[in-house]
Amino acid sequence: MSGGIYLIQDDDRLIEMSEQAYPSEEQLQELLEQSPHLLAGEQIDGSIPRQWLLVNREASGASEEEATSRWALDRLFLDRTAIPTFVEVRRLNNRRTRQECIGQMLDYVANAETYWSIDTIVTQFEANCREQGRDPEQVFEEFLGSDASEEGFWDGVKTNLQAGKLRVIFVADEIPTPMRRVVEFLNEQIDPAEVLALEVKQYADADEGLRVLAPRLIGQTAGARQKKTSATRERRRWDESSFFQEFEARRGGEEVKVARQIYDWSKSVPMLDVEWGKGDTYGGFTVQPSLTGYDAPLFSVGIWGGLEVSSSSYAKLQPFDRKEKWTELRGKFGSIGLALPTTPGATRFPYLRLSTLQARETLDQVLQTLDWVMQELEAE
């Protein structure tokens, strides 16, 4: 390689730093892990520079068909807005390597919700922290601050996965022109996901023992930036009329019937309040017991087509804050396909696709389980 950059010393002496290849892909992977700011968060969004939380190295997701972990990538990060960021480090000068890398990463995005459950991500994050000898709660607090809601953050990660709001970053010491064209094309066409490339060139001076790294983001064309910014700013406020009209347009007549029946059940129970949220991608309505003194929703139904519960919400409610009742609740929820954690304090967000509740007997079982929950709450 030729050419370089110049480092000015205190005595105004210039040291020419020549471009130098990395000895291996692993070295660049380790540099990104040790210094995540190399991912150029300020270039992704200058107004809100992205900061990064490492979930795991060689992160993997389980395949439904194989019941094994076959979805692996170099690094999985989360930014402060809870967007999952898939990072793949690869030398991309070879055409076949580029094609394989692009295909693999599109697989990650297309199957993200199925193979990258929030439970998997939380488990891998906690395991990685323990492997590094660090307390997961302390790592989280350092990342978001002591006043941040851990539950709210993981809920945001889950919602972004469901909505396909993801980020893919291809990282290499050189991004060749054919790869740039592919990344720019994909980033303009795919929404709300982002597809980016990051060129991290290394410059060195052997005599002085100096090295400089220069990250440069690729893929944010003017068209792509405008589209992503518009999507980010869109915050639609829902009400009963607009939600069900839009839900039917997006999900069809059969699913909107299910959503309407769940809503009608919620309105028929005196102790429940229904609150409408905002957000064109994943907003909807939330159902919460009134007069509990806690912000502890029973469930939410989103425009994305699912009913979701929060384990930590139920852990706040009497009598489910007691071990024996929590165990009973786990059994009831497990019978309808909602897997709560063994420990009440653990944060999980199991959900049901409304498309799986179209059979009357299946939906009745869900509503009967919710009836039982309300009976238990009223008995306290």
Short mmCIF file of the C-alpha atoms (twelve columns), coordinates in Angstrom:
data_MODEL
# 
_entry.id   MODEL 
# 
loop_
_atom_site.group_PDB 
_atom_site.id 
_atom_site.type_symbol 
_atom_site.label_atom_id 
_atom_site.label_alt_id 
_atom_site.label_comp_id 
_atom_site.label_asym_id 
_atom_site.label_seq_id 
_atom_site.Cartn_x 
_atom_site.Cartn_y 
_atom_site.Cartn_z 
_atom_site.pdbx_PDB_model_num 
ATOM 1   C CA . MET A 1   0.000   0.000   0.000  1 
ATOM 2   C CA . SER A 2   1.144   3.558   -0.623 1 
ATOM 3   C CA . GLY A 3   0.245   7.024   0.570  1 
ATOM 4   C CA . GLY A 4   -0.438  8.004   4.149  1 
ATOM 5   C CA . ILE A 5   -1.202  10.685  6.664  1 
ATOM 6   C CA . TYR A 6   1.092   12.996  8.615  1 
ATOM 7   C CA . LEU A 7   1.356   13.282  12.377 1 
ATOM 8   C CA . ILE A 8   2.582   16.648  13.696 1 
ATOM 9   C CA . GLN A 9   4.864   16.378  16.702 1 
ATOM 10  C CA . ASP A 10  5.202   19.031  19.428 1 
ATOM 11  C CA . ASP A 11  8.294   20.396  17.690 1 
ATOM 12  C CA . ASP A 12  6.300   20.773  14.430 1 
ATOM 13  C CA . ARG A 13  8.133   17.816  12.937 1 
ATOM 14  C CA . LEU A 14  6.015   15.778  10.526 1 
ATOM 15  C CA . ILE A 15  5.976   11.991  10.732 1 
ATOM 16  C CA . GLU A 16  4.604   10.246  7.690  1 
ATOM 17  C CA . MET A 17  2.299   7.362   8.645  1 
ATOM 18  C CA . SER A 18  1.948   4.824   5.865  1 
ATOM 19  C CA . GLU A 19  -1.146  2.690   5.336  1 
ATOM 20  C CA . GLN A 20  -0.665  -0.783  6.771  1 
ATOM 21  C CA . ALA A 21  -2.843  -3.885  6.564  1 
ATOM 22  C CA . TYR A 22  -4.021  -5.676  9.701  1 
ATOM 23  C CA . PRO A 23  -2.249  -8.981  10.341 1 
ATOM 24  C CA . SER A 24  -5.654  -10.695 10.657 1 
ATOM 25  C CA . GLU A 25  -9.393  -10.071 10.843 1 
ATOM 26  C CA . GLU A 26  -9.235  -11.088 14.511 1 
ATOM 27  C CA . GLN A 27  -7.051  -8.091  15.372 1 
ATOM 28  C CA . LEU A 28  -9.630  -5.664  14.005 1 
ATOM 29  C CA . GLN A 29  -12.390 -7.555  15.839 1 
ATOM 30  C CA . GLU A 30  -10.510 -7.190  19.122 1 
ATOM 31  C CA . LEU A 31  -9.909  -3.481  18.533 1 
ATOM 32  C CA . LEU A 32  -13.647 -2.945  17.987 1 
ATOM 33  C CA . GLU A 33  -14.467 -4.864  21.160 1 
ATOM 34  C CA . GLN A 34  -11.928 -2.966  23.260 1 
ATOM 35  C CA . SER A 35  -12.879 0.418   21.775 1 
ATOM 36  C CA . PRO A 36  -16.469 0.288   20.425 1 
ATOM 37  C CA . HIS A 37  -16.318 4.009   19.581 1 
ATOM 38  C CA . LEU A 38  -14.339 2.903   16.495 1 
ATOM 39  C CA . LEU A 39  -17.773 2.067   15.066 1 
ATOM 40  C CA . ALA A 40  -18.049 5.783   14.280 1 
ATOM 41  C CA . GLY A 41  -21.269 6.534   16.125 1 
ATOM 42  C CA . GLU A 42  -20.877 10.250  15.460 1 
ATOM 43  C CA . GLN A 43  -20.789 9.571   11.707 1 
ATOM 44  C CA . ILE A 44  -23.981 7.494   11.900 1 
ATOM 45  C CA . ASP A 45  -25.847 10.337  13.590 1 
ATOM 46  C CA . GLY A 46  -24.092 13.640  14.244 1 
ATOM 47  C CA . SER A 47  -26.963 15.045  16.329 1 
ATOM 48  C CA . ILE A 48  -27.169 11.966  18.599 1 
ATOM 49  C CA . PRO A 49  -23.818 10.151  18.346 1 
ATOM 50  C CA . ARG A 50  -24.317 6.416   18.796 1 
ATOM 51  C CA . GLN A 51  -22.675 4.715   21.755 1 
ATOM 52  C CA . TRP A 52  -22.326 0.973   22.019 1 
ATOM 53  C CA . LEU A 53  -23.053 -1.856  24.438 1 
ATOM 54  C CA . LEU A 54  -21.395 -5.153  23.537 1 
ATOM 55  C CA . VAL A 55  -23.765 -8.108  23.833 1 
ATOM 56  C CA . ASN A 56  -21.351 -10.850 22.869 1 
ATOM 57  C CA . ARG A 57  -18.492 -11.887 20.656 1 
ATOM 58  C CA . GLU A 58  -19.251 -14.607 18.125 1 
ATOM 59  C CA . ALA A 59  -22.899 -14.065 19.086 1 
ATOM 60  C CA . SER A 60  -25.337 -16.748 17.962 1 
ATOM 61  C CA . GLY A 61  -29.082 -17.309 17.728 1 
ATOM 62  C CA . ALA A 62  -30.935 -20.611 17.898 1 
ATOM 63  C CA . SER A 63  -32.619 -22.085 14.833 1 
ATOM 64  C CA . GLU A 64  -36.151 -23.396 15.326 1 
ATOM 65  C CA . GLU A 65  -35.548 -26.292 12.953 1 
ATOM 66  C CA . GLU A 66  -32.233 -27.457 14.393 1 
ATOM 67  C CA . ALA A 67  -32.598 -26.412 18.051 1 
ATOM 68  C CA . THR A 68  -28.923 -25.457 17.893 1 
ATOM 69  C CA . SER A 69  -27.057 -22.169 17.665 1 
ATOM 70  C CA . ARG A 70  -26.226 -21.739 14.011 1 
ATOM 71  C CA . TRP A 71  -26.719 -18.003 13.507 1 
ATOM 72  C CA . ALA A 72  -23.334 -16.582 14.433 1 
ATOM 73  C CA . LEU A 73  -21.683 -13.259 13.682 1 
ATOM 74  C CA . ASP A 74  -18.517 -11.539 14.800 1 
ATOM 75  C CA . ARG A 75  -20.040 -9.058  17.255 1 
ATOM 76  C CA . LEU A 76  -23.498 -7.975  18.365 1 
ATOM 77  C CA . PHE A 77  -23.837 -4.468  19.822 1 
ATOM 78  C CA . LEU A 78  -26.774 -2.374  21.023 1 
ATOM 79  C CA . ASP A 79  -26.842 1.401   20.826 1 
ATOM 80  C CA . ARG A 80  -28.452 3.727   23.376 1 
ATOM 81  C CA . THR A 81  -31.678 3.835   21.386 1 
ATOM 82  C CA . ALA A 82  -31.902 0.012   21.783 1 
ATOM 83  C CA . ILE A 83  -31.201 -0.743  18.107 1 
ATOM 84  C CA . PRO A 84  -29.491 -4.138  17.609 1 
ATOM 85  C CA . THR A 85  -26.344 -3.665  15.539 1 
ATOM 86  C CA . PHE A 86  -24.871 -6.667  13.721 1 
ATOM 87  C CA . VAL A 87  -21.153 -6.257  13.028 1 
ATOM 88  C CA . GLU A 88  -19.247 -8.472  10.616 1 
ATOM 89  C CA . VAL A 89  -15.489 -8.025  10.145 1 
ATOM 90  C CA . ARG A 90  -14.200 -9.435  6.882  1 
ATOM 91  C CA . ARG A 91  -11.670 -8.722  4.145  1 
ATOM 92  C CA . LEU A 92  -13.889 -7.881  1.190  1 
ATOM 93  C CA . ASN A 93  -11.551 -7.619  -1.800 1 
ATOM 94  C CA . ASN A 94  -12.582 -11.053 -3.063 1 
ATOM 95  C CA . ARG A 95  -15.867 -11.159 -4.993 1 
ATOM 96  C CA . ARG A 96  -16.941 -14.510 -3.584 1 
ATOM 97  C CA . THR A 97  -16.204 -13.375 -0.028 1 
ATOM 98  C CA . ARG A 98  -18.296 -10.242 -0.562 1 
ATOM 99  C CA . GLN A 99  -21.239 -12.230 -1.865 1 
ATOM 100 C CA . GLU A 100 -21.081 -14.704 1.021  1 
ATOM 101 C CA . CYS A 101 -20.809 -11.906 3.571  1 
ATOM 102 C CA . ILE A 102 -23.749 -9.963  2.145  1 
ATOM 103 C CA . GLY A 103 -25.907 -13.080 1.951  1 
ATOM 104 C CA . GLN A 104 -25.068 -14.073 5.511  1 
ATOM 105 C CA . MET A 105 -25.852 -10.652 6.938  1 
ATOM 106 C CA . LEU A 106 -29.158 -10.427 5.069  1 
ATOM 107 C CA . ASP A 107 -30.008 -13.787 6.641  1 
ATOM 108 C CA . TYR A 108 -29.353 -12.243 10.062 1 
ATOM 109 C CA . VAL A 109 -31.698 -9.350  9.335  1 
ATOM 110 C CA . ALA A 110 -34.455 -11.436 7.736  1 
ATOM 111 C CA . ASN A 111 -34.471 -13.930 10.617 1 
ATOM 112 C CA . ALA A 112 -33.661 -11.539 13.439 1 
ATOM 113 C CA . GLU A 113 -36.977 -11.771 15.278 1 
ATOM 114 C CA . THR A 114 -37.144 -15.564 14.993 1 
ATOM 115 C CA . TYR A 115 -33.575 -16.478 15.894 1 
ATOM 116 C CA . TRP A 116 -32.541 -13.492 18.009 1 
ATOM 117 C CA . SER A 117 -35.108 -13.480 20.785 1 
ATOM 118 C CA . ILE A 118 -34.801 -10.906 23.542 1 
ATOM 119 C CA . ASP A 119 -34.192 -13.770 25.979 1 
ATOM 120 C CA . THR A 120 -31.206 -14.889 23.884 1 
ATOM 121 C CA . ILE A 121 -29.775 -11.381 23.754 1 
ATOM 122 C CA . VAL A 122 -30.184 -10.741 27.501 1 
ATOM 123 C CA . THR A 123 -28.680 -14.142 28.338 1 
ATOM 124 C CA . GLN A 124 -25.683 -13.588 26.070 1 
ATOM 125 C CA . PHE A 125 -25.118 -10.090 27.444 1 
ATOM 126 C CA . GLU A 126 -25.139 -11.352 31.037 1 
ATOM 127 C CA . ALA A 127 -22.887 -14.312 30.175 1 
ATOM 128 C CA . ASN A 128 -20.386 -12.054 28.409 1 
ATOM 129 C CA . CYS A 129 -20.274 -9.716  31.428 1 
ATOM 130 C CA . ARG A 130 -19.602 -12.619 33.785 1 
ATOM 131 C CA . GLU A 131 -16.912 -13.931 31.446 1 
ATOM 132 C CA . GLN A 132 -15.202 -10.542 31.720 1 
ATOM 133 C CA . GLY A 133 -15.558 -10.603 35.512 1 
ATOM 134 C CA . ARG A 134 -18.042 -7.711  35.520 1 
ATOM 135 C CA . ASP A 135 -21.480 -7.238  37.047 1 
ATOM 136 C CA . PRO A 136 -24.144 -6.928  34.276 1 
ATOM 137 C CA . GLU A 137 -26.090 -4.322  36.266 1 
ATOM 138 C CA . GLN A 138 -22.971 -2.198  36.693 1 
ATOM 139 C CA . VAL A 139 -22.144 -2.455  32.982 1 
ATOM 140 C CA . PHE A 140 -25.689 -1.423  32.104 1 
ATOM 141 C CA . GLU A 141 -25.593 1.513   34.548 1 
ATOM 142 C CA . GLU A 142 -22.299 2.749   33.094 1 
ATOM 143 C CA . PHE A 143 -23.812 2.550   29.607 1 
ATOM 144 C CA . LEU A 144 -27.136 4.316   30.205 1 
ATOM 145 C CA . GLY A 145 -26.745 6.004   33.597 1 
ATOM 146 C CA . SER A 146 -28.073 5.204   37.053 1 
ATOM 147 C CA . ASP A 147 -31.530 6.687   36.360 1 
ATOM 148 C CA . ALA A 148 -32.187 4.622   33.223 1 
ATOM 149 C CA . SER A 149 -34.790 1.848   33.203 1 
ATOM 150 C CA . GLU A 150 -33.190 -1.485  32.358 1 
ATOM 151 C CA . GLU A 151 -36.626 -2.969  31.741 1 
ATOM 152 C CA . GLY A 152 -37.532 -0.145  29.396 1 
ATOM 153 C CA . PHE A 153 -34.287 -0.559  27.468 1 
ATOM 154 C CA . TRP A 154 -34.737 -4.307  26.921 1 
ATOM 155 C CA . ASP A 155 -38.352 -3.669  25.982 1 
ATOM 156 C CA . GLY A 156 -37.040 -1.248  23.347 1 
ATOM 157 C CA . VAL A 157 -34.646 -3.876  22.006 1 
ATOM 158 C CA . LYS A 158 -37.510 -6.350  21.740 1 
ATOM 159 C CA . THR A 159 -39.729 -3.841  19.973 1 
ATOM 160 C CA . ASN A 160 -36.993 -2.929  17.497 1 
ATOM 161 C CA . LEU A 161 -36.446 -6.599  16.691 1 
ATOM 162 C CA . GLN A 162 -40.152 -7.070  16.066 1 
ATOM 163 C CA . ALA A 163 -40.277 -3.996  13.846 1 
ATOM 164 C CA . GLY A 164 -37.130 -4.899  11.875 1 
ATOM 165 C CA . LYS A 165 -35.405 -1.756  13.139 1 
ATOM 166 C CA . LEU A 166 -31.861 -3.120  12.956 1 
ATOM 167 C CA . ARG A 167 -28.434 -2.020  11.818 1 
ATOM 168 C CA . VAL A 168 -25.882 -4.027  9.827  1 
ATOM 169 C CA . ILE A 169 -22.275 -2.832  9.637  1 
ATOM 170 C CA . PHE A 170 -19.673 -4.488  7.409  1 
ATOM 171 C CA . VAL A 171 -16.210 -3.631  8.747  1 
ATOM 172 C CA . ALA A 172 -12.920 -3.947  6.851  1 
ATOM 173 C CA . ASP A 173 -9.615  -2.149  6.403  1 
ATOM 174 C CA . GLU A 174 -10.724 -1.400  2.851  1 
ATOM 175 C CA . ILE A 175 -14.247 -1.287  1.364  1 
ATOM 176 C CA . PRO A 176 -13.875 -1.888  -2.387 1 
ATOM 177 C CA . THR A 177 -16.030 0.029   -4.871 1 
ATOM 178 C CA . PRO A 178 -18.395 -2.882  -5.713 1 
ATOM 179 C CA . MET A 179 -19.131 -3.331  -2.001 1 
ATOM 180 C CA . ARG A 180 -19.792 0.380   -1.564 1 
ATOM 181 C CA . ARG A 181 -22.358 0.302   -4.363 1 
ATOM 182 C CA . VAL A 182 -24.154 -2.688  -2.825 1 
ATOM 183 C CA . VAL A 183 -24.234 -1.091  0.651  1 
ATOM 184 C CA . GLU A 184 -25.504 2.242   -0.656 1 
ATOM 185 C CA . PHE A 185 -28.194 0.499   -2.712 1 
ATOM 186 C CA . LEU A 186 -29.374 -1.681  0.194  1 
ATOM 187 C CA . ASN A 187 -29.407 1.218   2.639  1 
ATOM 188 C CA . GLU A 188 -31.624 3.256   0.329  1 
ATOM 189 C CA . GLN A 189 -34.011 0.369   -0.348 1 
ATOM 190 C CA . ILE A 190 -34.349 -1.331  3.060  1 
ATOM 191 C CA . ASP A 191 -36.437 0.421   5.698  1 
ATOM 192 C CA . PRO A 192 -36.425 0.724   8.695  1 
ATOM 193 C CA . ALA A 193 -33.194 -1.313  8.867  1 
ATOM 194 C CA . GLU A 194 -29.831 0.301   8.121  1 
ATOM 195 C CA . VAL A 195 -27.084 -1.298  6.030  1 
ATOM 196 C CA . LEU A 196 -23.693 0.381   6.391  1 
ATOM 197 C CA . ALA A 197 -20.019 -0.297  5.820  1 
ATOM 198 C CA . LEU A 198 -17.123 0.966   7.884  1 
ATOM 199 C CA . GLU A 199 -13.620 1.301   6.531  1 
ATOM 200 C CA . VAL A 200 -11.078 1.351   9.359  1 
ATOM 201 C CA . LYS A 201 -7.705  2.075   7.796  1 
ATOM 202 C CA . GLN A 202 -4.562  1.603   9.829  1 
ATOM 203 C CA . TYR A 203 -1.527  3.864   9.437  1 
ATOM 204 C CA . ALA A 204 1.804   3.142   11.094 1 
ATOM 205 C CA . ASP A 205 5.370   4.367   11.413 1 
ATOM 206 C CA . ALA A 206 7.784   1.539   12.202 1 
ATOM 207 C CA . ASP A 207 10.610  3.801   13.371 1 
ATOM 208 C CA . GLU A 208 8.513   5.667   15.938 1 
ATOM 209 C CA . GLY A 209 6.308   2.693   16.862 1 
ATOM 210 C CA . LEU A 210 3.162   4.707   16.201 1 
ATOM 211 C CA . ARG A 211 -0.204  3.593   14.845 1 
ATOM 212 C CA . VAL A 212 -3.281  5.587   13.848 1 
ATOM 213 C CA . LEU A 213 -6.762  4.240   13.043 1 
ATOM 214 C CA . ALA A 214 -9.102  6.216   10.763 1 
ATOM 215 C CA . PRO A 215 -12.757 5.020   10.631 1 
ATOM 216 C CA . ARG A 216 -14.887 6.172   7.689  1 
ATOM 217 C CA . LEU A 217 -18.583 5.344   7.335  1 
ATOM 218 C CA . ILE A 218 -19.992 4.311   3.950  1 
ATOM 219 C CA . GLY A 219 -23.602 3.924   2.863  1 
ATOM 220 C CA . GLN A 220 -25.338 7.029   4.153  1 
ATOM 221 C CA . THR A 221 -26.245 8.645   0.861  1 
ATOM 222 C CA . ALA A 222 -28.414 11.760  0.908  1 
ATOM 223 C CA . GLY A 223 -31.448 9.691   -0.125 1 
ATOM 224 C CA . ALA A 224 -30.910 7.075   2.566  1 
ATOM 225 C CA . ARG A 225 -30.280 9.673   5.272  1 
ATOM 226 C CA . GLN A 226 -33.486 11.537  4.420  1 
ATOM 227 C CA . LYS A 227 -35.539 8.341   4.452  1 
ATOM 228 C CA . LYS A 228 -34.160 7.112   7.790  1 
ATOM 229 C CA . THR A 229 -34.504 10.530  9.424  1 
ATOM 230 C CA . SER A 230 -38.132 10.798  8.338  1 
ATOM 231 C CA . ALA A 231 -38.863 7.345   9.714  1 
ATOM 232 C CA . THR A 232 -37.225 8.205   13.022 1 
ATOM 233 C CA . ARG A 233 -39.254 11.372  13.449 1 
ATOM 234 C CA . GLU A 234 -42.586 9.717   12.669 1 
ATOM 235 C CA . ARG A 235 -44.492 9.364   15.964 1 
ATOM 236 C CA . ARG A 236 -48.098 8.613   15.149 1 
ATOM 237 C CA . ARG A 237 -50.533 8.802   18.075 1 
ATOM 238 C CA . TRP A 238 -53.087 5.985   18.002 1 
ATOM 239 C CA . ASP A 239 -56.712 5.852   19.093 1 
ATOM 240 C CA . GLU A 240 -59.336 3.129   18.735 1 
ATOM 241 C CA . SER A 241 -60.539 4.165   15.296 1 
ATOM 242 C CA . SER A 242 -57.151 4.785   13.668 1 
ATOM 243 C CA . PHE A 243 -55.514 1.709   15.192 1 
ATOM 244 C CA . PHE A 244 -58.045 -0.870  14.027 1 
ATOM 245 C CA . GLN A 245 -58.382 0.712   10.606 1 
ATOM 246 C CA . GLU A 246 -54.612 0.626   10.086 1 
ATOM 247 C CA . PHE A 247 -54.256 -2.801  11.702 1 
ATOM 248 C CA . GLU A 248 -56.703 -4.309  9.220  1 
ATOM 249 C CA . ALA A 249 -54.922 -2.648  6.314  1 
ATOM 250 C CA . ARG A 250 -51.586 -4.091  7.405  1 
ATOM 251 C CA . ARG A 251 -52.530 -7.438  8.947  1 
ATOM 252 C CA . GLY A 252 -55.826 -8.416  7.309  1 
ATOM 253 C CA . GLY A 253 -59.389 -9.088  8.391  1 
ATOM 254 C CA . GLU A 254 -58.772 -12.244 10.419 1 
ATOM 255 C CA . GLU A 255 -56.056 -10.765 12.611 1 
ATOM 256 C CA . VAL A 256 -57.970 -7.537  13.214 1 
ATOM 257 C CA . LYS A 257 -60.856 -9.645  14.569 1 
ATOM 258 C CA . VAL A 258 -58.472 -11.143 17.127 1 
ATOM 259 C CA . ALA A 259 -57.128 -7.726  18.091 1 
ATOM 260 C CA . ARG A 260 -60.672 -6.377  18.430 1 
ATOM 261 C CA . GLN A 261 -61.749 -9.280  20.671 1 
ATOM 262 C CA . ILE A 262 -58.776 -8.719  22.967 1 
ATOM 263 C CA . TYR A 263 -59.571 -5.009  23.088 1 
ATOM 264 C CA . ASP A 264 -63.280 -5.661  23.814 1 
ATOM 265 C CA . TRP A 265 -62.306 -8.049  26.624 1 
ATOM 266 C CA . SER A 266 -60.042 -5.371  28.111 1 
ATOM 267 C CA . LYS A 267 -62.806 -2.762  28.014 1 
ATOM 268 C CA . SER A 268 -65.291 -5.152  29.639 1 
ATOM 269 C CA . VAL A 269 -63.203 -5.647  32.803 1 
ATOM 270 C CA . PRO A 270 -63.891 -2.816  35.294 1 
ATOM 271 C CA . MET A 271 -60.453 -2.937  36.932 1 
ATOM 272 C CA . LEU A 272 -58.552 -2.450  33.654 1 
ATOM 273 C CA . ASP A 273 -57.448 0.740   31.910 1 
ATOM 274 C CA . VAL A 274 -56.610 0.852   28.206 1 
ATOM 275 C CA . GLU A 275 -53.977 3.391   27.156 1 
ATOM 276 C CA . TRP A 276 -53.078 4.263   23.578 1 
ATOM 277 C CA . GLY A 277 -49.437 4.701   22.607 1 
ATOM 278 C CA . LYS A 278 -47.674 6.256   19.644 1 
ATOM 279 C CA . GLY A 279 -45.306 5.121   16.924 1 
ATOM 280 C CA . ASP A 280 -46.144 4.114   13.365 1 
ATOM 281 C CA . THR A 281 -43.866 1.088   13.439 1 
ATOM 282 C CA . TYR A 282 -44.778 -0.643  16.679 1 
ATOM 283 C CA . GLY A 283 -47.230 1.455   18.721 1 
ATOM 284 C CA . GLY A 284 -50.614 0.208   19.886 1 
ATOM 285 C CA . PHE A 285 -52.570 -0.125  23.122 1 
ATOM 286 C CA . THR A 286 -51.496 -1.169  26.614 1 
ATOM 287 C CA . VAL A 287 -53.763 -2.760  29.230 1 
ATOM 288 C CA . GLN A 288 -53.015 -2.068  32.879 1 
ATOM 289 C CA . PRO A 289 -54.791 -2.753  36.202 1 
ATOM 290 C CA . SER A 290 -56.131 0.428   37.757 1 
ATOM 291 C CA . LEU A 291 -55.377 1.513   41.315 1 
ATOM 292 C CA . THR A 292 -52.411 -0.813  41.812 1 
ATOM 293 C CA . GLY A 293 -49.949 1.947   42.588 1 
ATOM 294 C CA . TYR A 294 -47.483 0.475   40.079 1 
ATOM 295 C CA . ASP A 295 -46.710 1.027   36.430 1 
ATOM 296 C CA . ALA A 296 -47.253 -2.647  35.659 1 
ATOM 297 C CA . PRO A 297 -49.127 -3.385  32.400 1 
ATOM 298 C CA . LEU A 298 -50.723 -6.805  31.954 1 
ATOM 299 C CA . PHE A 299 -49.997 -6.803  28.225 1 
ATOM 300 C CA . SER A 300 -49.771 -4.657  25.119 1 
ATOM 301 C CA . VAL A 301 -51.027 -5.214  21.574 1 
ATOM 302 C CA . GLY A 302 -48.874 -3.640  18.871 1 
ATOM 303 C CA . ILE A 303 -49.508 -2.569  15.305 1 
ATOM 304 C CA . TRP A 304 -46.781 -5.079  14.382 1 
ATOM 305 C CA . GLY A 305 -49.255 -7.887  15.127 1 
ATOM 306 C CA . GLY A 306 -48.515 -9.306  18.563 1 
ATOM 307 C CA . LEU A 307 -49.576 -9.465  22.210 1 
ATOM 308 C CA . GLU A 308 -46.619 -8.967  24.546 1 
ATOM 309 C CA . VAL A 309 -46.180 -9.237  28.322 1 
ATOM 310 C CA . SER A 310 -43.368 -8.110  30.626 1 
ATOM 311 C CA . SER A 311 -42.193 -10.489 33.346 1 
ATOM 312 C CA . SER A 312 -40.947 -7.645  35.544 1 
ATOM 313 C CA . SER A 313 -44.404 -6.005  35.415 1 
ATOM 314 C CA . TYR A 314 -46.042 -9.124  36.821 1 
ATOM 315 C CA . ALA A 315 -43.333 -9.421  39.478 1 
ATOM 316 C CA . LYS A 316 -44.526 -6.066  40.877 1 
ATOM 317 C CA . LEU A 317 -48.122 -7.221  41.309 1 
ATOM 318 C CA . GLN A 318 -49.545 -9.000  44.317 1 
ATOM 319 C CA . PRO A 319 -49.927 -11.940 44.619 1 
ATOM 320 C CA . PHE A 320 -47.439 -12.767 41.849 1 
ATOM 321 C CA . ASP A 321 -44.580 -11.287 43.836 1 
ATOM 322 C CA . ARG A 322 -44.775 -14.446 45.975 1 
ATOM 323 C CA . LYS A 323 -42.860 -17.506 44.827 1 
ATOM 324 C CA . GLU A 324 -45.733 -19.974 44.882 1 
ATOM 325 C CA . LYS A 325 -48.039 -17.680 42.919 1 
ATOM 326 C CA . TRP A 326 -45.273 -16.846 40.451 1 
ATOM 327 C CA . THR A 327 -44.828 -20.566 39.808 1 
ATOM 328 C CA . GLU A 328 -48.561 -20.920 39.226 1 
ATOM 329 C CA . LEU A 329 -48.520 -17.923 36.880 1 
ATOM 330 C CA . ARG A 330 -45.618 -19.437 34.920 1 
ATOM 331 C CA . GLY A 331 -47.615 -22.629 34.475 1 
ATOM 332 C CA . LYS A 332 -50.722 -20.787 33.278 1 
ATOM 333 C CA . PHE A 333 -48.770 -18.605 30.854 1 
ATOM 334 C CA . GLY A 334 -46.670 -21.520 29.661 1 
ATOM 335 C CA . SER A 335 -49.841 -23.371 28.618 1 
ATOM 336 C CA . ILE A 336 -50.696 -20.555 26.161 1 
ATOM 337 C CA . GLY A 337 -47.154 -20.109 24.847 1 
ATOM 338 C CA . LEU A 338 -45.822 -17.277 27.037 1 
ATOM 339 C CA . ALA A 339 -42.586 -18.392 28.694 1 
ATOM 340 C CA . LEU A 340 -41.893 -16.470 31.904 1 
ATOM 341 C CA . PRO A 341 -38.489 -16.782 33.616 1 
ATOM 342 C CA . THR A 342 -38.045 -18.901 36.719 1 
ATOM 343 C CA . THR A 343 -36.965 -15.871 38.748 1 
ATOM 344 C CA . PRO A 344 -39.609 -13.117 39.094 1 
ATOM 345 C CA . GLY A 345 -37.039 -10.316 38.940 1 
ATOM 346 C CA . ALA A 346 -35.594 -11.388 35.570 1 
ATOM 347 C CA . THR A 347 -36.616 -9.210  32.621 1 
ATOM 348 C CA . ARG A 348 -38.248 -11.071 29.745 1 
ATOM 349 C CA . PHE A 349 -40.788 -10.024 27.093 1 
ATOM 350 C CA . PRO A 350 -42.576 -13.119 25.765 1 
ATOM 351 C CA . TYR A 351 -45.217 -12.517 23.121 1 
ATOM 352 C CA . LEU A 352 -47.869 -14.204 20.986 1 
ATOM 353 C CA . ARG A 353 -48.458 -13.475 17.316 1 
ATOM 354 C CA . LEU A 354 -52.141 -12.662 16.812 1 
ATOM 355 C CA . SER A 355 -52.008 -14.744 13.643 1 
ATOM 356 C CA . THR A 356 -51.675 -17.831 15.898 1 
ATOM 357 C CA . LEU A 357 -54.850 -16.952 17.855 1 
ATOM 358 C CA . GLN A 358 -57.361 -17.004 15.009 1 
ATOM 359 C CA . ALA A 359 -58.908 -20.299 16.141 1 
ATOM 360 C CA . ARG A 360 -61.679 -19.449 18.627 1 
ATOM 361 C CA . GLU A 361 -60.631 -22.073 21.175 1 
ATOM 362 C CA . THR A 362 -57.033 -20.780 21.166 1 
ATOM 363 C CA . LEU A 363 -58.064 -17.183 21.776 1 
ATOM 364 C CA . ASP A 364 -60.564 -18.312 24.431 1 
ATOM 365 C CA . GLN A 365 -57.748 -20.049 26.313 1 
ATOM 366 C CA . VAL A 366 -55.706 -16.824 26.310 1 
ATOM 367 C CA . LEU A 367 -58.635 -14.748 27.549 1 
ATOM 368 C CA . GLN A 368 -59.493 -17.320 30.206 1 
ATOM 369 C CA . THR A 369 -55.911 -17.126 31.452 1 
ATOM 370 C CA . LEU A 370 -56.197 -13.347 31.662 1 
ATOM 371 C CA . ASP A 371 -59.520 -13.773 33.511 1 
ATOM 372 C CA . TRP A 372 -57.680 -15.928 36.052 1 
ATOM 373 C CA . VAL A 373 -55.012 -13.232 36.434 1 
ATOM 374 C CA . MET A 374 -57.673 -10.642 37.194 1 
ATOM 375 C CA . GLN A 375 -59.375 -12.938 39.722 1 
ATOM 376 C CA . GLU A 376 -56.078 -13.327 41.530 1 
ATOM 377 C CA . LEU A 377 -55.495 -9.573  41.552 1 
ATOM 378 C CA . GLU A 378 -59.015 -8.864  42.829 1 
ATOM 379 C CA . ALA A 379 -58.590 -11.439 45.608 1 
ATOM 380 C CA . GLU A 380 -55.707 -9.475  47.137 1 
# 
